[in-house]
Amino acid sequence: MGADPNLFAIVMLVAWPAIAMCLYSMRPVNQATIWTILGGYLLLPVGAMIKFEMIPAFDKNTIPALAALVGCVVVTRRVPRLMQGFGLADILIIMLLVGPFITSELNGDTVVIGDIVLPGVGHYDAASAAISQLMLLLPFILGRQFIRSSQDHADIPRILVIAGLAYSLPMLFEVRMTPQLHTWIYGYFPHSFFQQLRDGGFRPVVFLGHGLLVAFFAMTTAVAAAALWRTQTTINRLPPAGVTAYLSVILILCRSLGSLVYGVVLIPLVRLATPRFQLRVAGVLVAVALLYPMLRTMDVFPTSLILEAAHSVSAERAESLNKRFEQEKMLLEHASERLLFGWGRFGRSRVLHESGQDISVTDGYWIITVGTSGLFGFLATFALLAWPIFRAALTVKLTESAQDGVFLAALGLILAIGTVDLLPNASVSPWTWLLAGALLGRTESLSLERNRASRGGGGKERFNLP
């Protein structure tokens, strides 16, 4: 893995399931699931893993998901279903699990460039990729089935803000003392230290691997705090307005222009706009993400305009963004050779010089997905993230109260901006998928309640949002 973790890193990975079981023994299943997934994302070491032959690696992504699965089974005494029927979400799940097998059938050839030999993708590799996809989807499946009620959704922003307040302490420490906690505690630095230097200071990294991920997390906590502020929900008697202001300052100190722009747009939107309008904005954002490969292929995405805007802020940021656009164009040209189902594993989707040297840089999750899984895999992945947002826009009028609508919209915006962030960054995480599953589960629950009320000729009175 390129890193050399100490013994404590392995101990933390091994101990996390036991920590999760303690959470499930003390908290309701929805809260325990949220804390297990979110806590693992925030605290476990980056890059460290426990690997056995023919089994996907156990790391900070897979261990919390598996621990949450076991916890849900133990508490509820039932195994979560992979699918809830045969709706769009279920079709997309099937696509994600079947896609690797189609990709392997079309990529059995060996690629030779210079001294580099890239093997073909076999059936074993397809099965391994499908299992990895299933592990990726576990938080989505759990969120969809166990985080469905209005109270469940009220717990998400509350827990997110509590986690943000707690995490702000090591973040502030690293802002002042440089990002060293991962090295001190787990024995290695998980990324390039130079990339954390920005504007004469340091981005905090803590245990997320990169300052950009920490900044994005800080932004989501500030947005969640704005939702609590709007509903006048206090956290341990702390005023929600003050909490929002504090977390906004933490976001500024993270020194990430992208996340700061997200926060500047979303925090006032959550605080002031109607839930319906917020979800319309969220729908537009994920629509852009879904159309992005086509826009880049047709060369109609306004890259020049974006670069000019970035240059007006910082020449350094504009240069970095320009390099990303150039790499995307090069990688997309290579991906277009096998556009439908991609190149598969073993670095076959990367661009190699005729000498065999790897000259590509893959930052965005979208281009990684298009390169390895093609448009088929891209649409399955990004549509599965986008569908809960579109459903939320359709079902927000069915919410039980004003607070229910505010939280539904806020979580939809957080998921939408997280999906958009997958264009420049590979920032997808189990937390992203848990949020997507929870949002879909809530919309399905609202639709089910409406159908039951229609069949029974009555039901709960609904709060219709303007």
Order of alpha helices (4+ residues) and beta strands (2+ residues): alpha-alpha-beta-beta-alpha-alpha-beta-beta-alpha-alpha-alpha-beta-beta-alpha-alpha-alpha-alpha-alpha-alpha-alpha-alpha-alpha
